[in-house]
């Protein structure tokens, strides 16, 4: 089933060198409508073509597919509360305003913590990261404004490991098995390497990254973190999206594979924020374009990935690219993402989605 307008936008993206490789899956709760692979893994003439089995560094899609989903399951099971204080879970958070940071604040990106921290240059592993994260100054009072924060999700990753009694990658493997996601995991095996889209020739590690996480802090944490680290295919992301659609339609059943999904998909009351719990929500100025409904939720990833899910239209769009190849300085994808999503809706209106 063809989506010609959407395909033309993606072809133009490759031609303009916004990214060498892209895969896309558009679907509804009952299955995919369209899957396609565009370009090649690199710009060089001998680069392997992109296929539906191409694996991408999913970057911050990790925040929703792994960290938010696992947090949601722990909340539903009563092991974690949204109003629990970080100070009661991790050492070093009892001083002044920091003591009021809650799990909800972390999920809302409203903890007051900074967006990023350049810790990877001199820090390795959780034992070294924890006290350095605890020493970061707050930029605002918790709950007063939303600033998208990798730092907050690193902390959530630590908490989930403690609460779940297992490493984050083990808990994610269990969830992926429960949802039958297929090709998605932290620490991808060597067997995936030949079909993995490269990201950047990265100066800190002085090598081209293929099957090795692009995010530096995640790398310094061993390739597994709450904010980044997942690798996978668009088919796996699409399967996850269908599970989300089903969970929203089914209500906040604590026994469901993705419990409390409606609650977590609801926009928060943080002033000026479009964030839900873990997820972002639709704004006409965001990466989802102008044609999704106000109920749409989604997320992007720094390497060039995105997932948008619209329960009102029973629709999802999983778009994976390696826009950071060969350099993160290339930001042409920013203008293309909304055009892709608008084109999907136009293709559907022209009958592309008719089975």
C-alpha positions as a printed Julia matrix, in Angstrom:
355×3 Matrix{Float64}:
  0.0     0.0    0.0
  1.67    3.22  -1.16
  1.95    6.58   0.59
  3.32    8.52  -2.39
  3.41   12.0   -0.87
  5.13   10.78   2.27
  7.61    8.77   0.22
  8.41   11.84  -1.87
  9.19   13.85   1.27
 11.57   11.15   2.47
 13.2    10.75  -0.95
 13.78   14.49  -1.02
 15.34   14.24   2.45
 17.88   11.71   1.21
 18.57   13.81  -1.9
 19.17   16.87   0.29
 21.47   14.81   2.55
 19.3    15.38   5.59
 19.92   11.67   6.33
 21.29    8.75   4.31
 18.91    6.11   5.68
 15.3     6.07   6.81
 12.64    3.52   7.59
  9.03    4.3    8.31
  5.99    2.44   9.54
  2.5     3.92   9.49
 -0.25    1.93  11.09
 -3.35    1.54  13.19
 -4.11   -0.5   16.29
 -4.87   -3.57  14.17
 -1.63   -3.48  12.18
  0.69   -1.63   9.8
 -0.7     0.23   6.79
  2.65    1.02   5.16
  6.27    0.12   5.74
  9.14    1.42   3.64
 12.91    1.76   3.61
 14.64    4.7    1.95
 18.25    5.4    0.98
 21.39    3.58   2.1
 23.16    3.21   5.42
 25.82    5.76   4.41
 26.25    8.32   1.64
 29.12    6.42  -0.01
 28.35    4.68  -3.3
 29.11    1.22  -1.91
 26.88    1.6    1.16
 24.35   -1.2    1.78
 20.75   -0.24   1.01
 18.38    0.45   3.86
 15.88   -2.34   4.52
 13.03   -2.86   6.95
 15.5    -4.91   9.02
 17.89   -1.97   9.42
 18.61   -1.3   13.09
 18.84    2.3   14.33
 20.11    3.92  17.51
 16.73    4.94  18.93
 18.27    7.57  21.25
 15.6     9.3   23.36
 12.83    6.97  22.23
 14.39    5.01  25.08
 12.69    7.48  27.44
  9.2     6.34  26.43
  9.7     2.79  25.2
 11.8     1.7   28.17
 11.94    4.13  31.09
  8.42    5.56  31.06
  6.85    2.18  30.31
  8.77    0.45  33.09
  8.02    3.27  35.53
  4.34    2.98  34.64
  4.4    -0.74  35.39
  6.08   -0.19  38.76
  3.52    2.49  39.65
  0.65    0.17  38.72
  2.18   -2.6   40.85
  2.47   -0.29  43.84
  6.26   -0.41  43.95
  6.6     3.26  43.02
  4.41    6.31  43.59
  4.26    9.39  41.42
  4.39   11.57  44.52
  7.31    9.67  46.04
 10.24   11.96  46.71
 13.54   11.33  44.99
 15.17   12.08  48.36
 13.51    9.0   49.82
 14.87    6.78  47.07
 18.42    8.03  46.38
 21.07    9.59  48.63
 22.11   13.22  48.28
 18.75   14.86  47.56
 17.68   16.21  50.96
 18.95   19.79  50.63
 16.45   22.67  50.39
 14.29   22.68  47.25
 15.89   19.48  45.95
 14.12   17.54  48.7
 10.73   18.26  47.09
 11.56   16.65  43.71
  9.13   13.8   43.04
  8.92   10.98  40.53
  6.16   12.95  38.83
  8.5    15.93  38.43
 11.1    13.73  36.77
  8.56   12.26  34.33
  7.15   15.73  33.58
 10.63   17.16  32.96
  9.73   19.65  35.69
 12.28   18.76  38.37
 14.28   21.96  37.92
 17.33   19.91  36.94
 19.35   21.02  33.9
 18.77   19.57  30.45
 22.23   18.07  30.1
 25.44   17.51  32.02
 28.84   16.9   30.42
 29.86   14.2   32.85
 31.14   11.58  30.43
 34.59   13.11  30.05
 35.64   12.22  33.61
 32.91    9.95  34.99
 32.19    6.24  34.54
 29.4     4.06  35.82
 26.47    4.62  38.14
 28.57    4.77  41.32
 30.43    7.82  39.97
 27.44    9.38  38.22
 25.05    9.43  41.19
 26.94   11.88  43.42
 27.74   14.15  40.46
 24.11   14.28  39.39
 23.14   15.02  43.0
 25.56   17.95  43.02
 24.04   19.67  39.97
 22.34   22.97  40.86
 18.63   23.38  40.2
 17.72   25.87  37.49
 14.17   26.41  38.79
 11.93   25.29  41.62
 10.44   21.81  41.09
  7.06   21.86  39.36
  7.26   25.47  38.16
  8.39   24.93  34.57
  9.3    22.17  32.17
 12.82   21.81  30.78
 13.49   18.63  28.81
 16.11   16.86  30.9
 18.31   13.86  30.19
 19.5    14.19  33.78
 16.06   13.46  35.21
 15.71   10.31  33.11
 19.17    9.06  34.1
 17.9     9.21  37.68
 14.68    7.43  36.73
 16.77    4.67  35.17
 18.64    4.21  38.44
 15.39    4.12  40.41
 13.84    1.55  38.08
 16.86   -0.71  38.51
 16.55   -0.47  42.29
 12.79   -0.98  42.37
 12.79   -3.79  39.82
 15.74   -5.58  41.4
 17.37   -6.05  38.0
 19.44   -4.07  35.5
 17.49   -1.79  33.18
 18.33   -3.89  30.13
 16.97   -7.03  31.79
 13.7    -5.33  32.68
 13.43   -3.97  29.13
 14.1    -7.41  27.65
 11.26   -8.77  29.78
  8.9    -6.0   28.6
  9.93   -6.47  24.97
  9.16  -10.17  25.3
  5.79   -9.49  26.9
  4.84   -7.1   24.08
  6.51   -9.27  21.41
  8.38   -6.26  20.06
 11.0    -8.21  18.14
 14.24   -6.43  17.27
 14.8    -3.95  20.08
 17.22   -3.96  22.99
 20.01   -2.23  24.85
 23.56   -3.37  24.01
 22.84   -4.75  20.52
 24.69   -7.98  19.68
 27.47   -8.15  17.11
 25.12  -10.12  14.84
 23.12   -6.9   14.27
 26.12   -4.8   13.26
 26.02   -5.32   9.47
 22.4    -4.12   9.35
 22.85   -1.24  11.79
 22.82    2.34  10.5
 25.96    4.2   11.59
 25.61    7.43  13.49
 28.53    9.82  13.88
 32.29    9.82  13.57
 32.55   10.91  17.18
 35.55   12.89  18.37
 35.46   11.78  22.03
 35.77    8.1   21.06
 37.62    8.88  17.81
 35.7     6.38  15.72
 32.57    5.91  13.62
 29.81    4.61  15.86
 28.01    1.53  14.54
 25.95   -0.45  17.02
 27.47    1.63  19.81
 25.29    4.18  21.54
 25.73    7.73  20.24
 24.92    9.49  23.51
 28.12   10.1   25.47
 26.63    9.91  28.97
 24.91    6.65  28.11
 28.19    5.29  26.78
 29.95    6.26  30.02
 27.2     4.41  31.89
 27.99    1.25  29.97
 25.56    1.7   27.1
 22.43    1.38  29.25
 20.64    4.4   30.73
 17.21    5.82  31.39
 17.58    8.52  28.74
 19.18    6.63  25.83
 20.64    3.32  24.73
 17.92    1.36  22.91
 18.51    0.07  19.39
 15.8    -1.32  17.17
 13.87   -1.43  13.91
 10.88    0.6   12.81
  8.87   -2.63  12.97
  9.65   -2.99  16.67
  8.76    0.66  17.31
  5.53    0.18  15.38
  4.63   -2.88  17.43
  5.18   -0.83  20.57
  2.94    1.92  19.16
  0.14   -0.57  18.58
  0.47   -1.72  22.19
  0.15    1.91  23.31
 -2.97    2.41  21.18
 -4.47   -0.73  22.65
 -3.63    0.34  26.19
 -5.22    3.77  25.71
 -8.35    2.22  24.22
 -8.56   -0.31  27.03
 -8.34    2.19  29.87
 -6.02    2.32  32.86
 -6.12   -1.37  33.74
 -3.37   -2.04  36.27
 -3.1    -5.62  34.99
 -2.55   -4.6   31.35
  0.9    -4.94  29.71
  1.09   -1.12  29.55
 -0.99   -0.04  32.57
 -2.04    3.55  33.37
 -1.42    4.56  29.76
 -4.29    7.08  29.67
 -2.98    8.76  32.8
  0.57    8.92  31.49
 -0.66   10.25  28.1
 -2.48   13.21  29.68
 -0.83   16.61  29.47
  0.42   17.83  32.83
 -0.52   21.06  34.58
  3.04   22.42  34.64
  2.8    26.04  33.44
  3.58   26.43  29.74
  4.38   22.75  29.24
  3.24   20.4   26.48
  4.57   17.39  28.38
  2.63   14.41  29.65
  4.31   11.83  31.9
  7.37   10.84  29.89
  5.65   11.68  26.62
  5.23   14.94  24.73
  1.84   15.98  23.39
  0.71   17.54  20.14
  1.55   21.13  19.33
  1.12   22.4   15.76
  4.7    23.7   15.93
  6.24   20.36  16.93
  7.76   17.48  14.98
  4.34   15.86  14.45
  3.15   18.55  12.04
 -0.25   20.22  12.07
 -2.67   17.39  11.26
 -2.62   15.12  14.3
 -5.29   15.53  16.96
 -4.84   17.2   20.33
 -4.75   13.73  21.92
 -1.59   12.72  20.06
  1.49   11.79  22.07
  5.01   11.3   20.85
  8.73   11.63  21.29
 11.83   12.27  19.21
 15.39   10.99  19.42
 18.57   13.0   18.84
 19.95   10.59  16.25
 16.96   11.23  13.98
 14.18    9.03  15.31
 10.58    9.79  16.22
  7.32    8.15  17.2
  3.91    9.82  17.17
  0.7     8.08  18.23
 -2.77    9.55  17.75
 -5.52    7.57  19.54
 -8.27    9.83  18.18
 -7.33    8.97  14.59
 -6.18    5.42  15.48
 -2.84    6.17  13.88
  0.88    5.97  14.54
  3.97    7.03  12.6
  7.35    5.51  13.48
 10.15    7.27  11.59
 13.77    6.23  12.06
 16.76    7.96  10.42
 20.46    8.39  11.08
 20.54   12.15  10.52
 23.73   12.46  12.64
 25.77   10.57  10.02
 28.45   11.68   9.55
 27.99   14.67  11.88
 25.46   15.92  14.43
 25.84   19.39  12.9
 23.3    18.34  10.25
 19.9    19.51  11.51
 17.98   19.43   8.22
 15.63   16.76   9.6
 14.02   19.31  11.9
 12.1    20.86   8.99
 11.32   17.5    7.37
  9.7    15.72  10.31
  6.5    17.84  10.37
  6.2    17.57   6.57
  6.36   13.78   6.84
  3.5    13.67   9.32
  1.37   16.13   7.37
  2.01   14.08   4.22
  0.89   10.89   6.0
 -2.47   12.49   6.77
 -2.82   13.77   3.22
 -2.0    10.33   1.82
 -4.62    8.8    4.1
 -7.19   11.35   2.96
 -6.42   10.36  -0.64
 -7.14    6.74   0.19
 -3.72    5.31   0.88
 -4.91    3.78   4.13
 -7.8     1.83   2.58
 -7.32   -1.88   3.13
